[in-house]
Amino acid sequence: MGVRSKPQQTAPAADERAVEAFIGKGGGVTKEPAESGKRTRLQLRLPDELLKRIDAVRPKGITAPSRHDWFLQAMIEKLERDEVKPWTQPQR
């Protein structure tokens, strides 16, 4: 068996550099508002039936949002709607 020298490495192609830059940039699970600062813990108690309904509509799979992320997104959507047209208490 013959002995070969170590192959010379060439500079990565432009596409490979772009891919490496994209991977190195990382990412997040949720889209958070830019003004998010201090975070406060909140305990939320939900009826089992409501949690079952939420889990039924929440996407499934490897890349599905966690319950936490789903709740954050739902709250952000609600705030965006109510900031345009404020919510009023129903009359009893």
Protein Blocks (a to p, Z undefined) as FASTA:
>chain_A
ZZddddddddddfklmmmmmmmmnopafbdcdfklccdddddddddfklmmmmmmmpccd
jklccfklmmmmmmmmmmmmmmmmccddddZZ
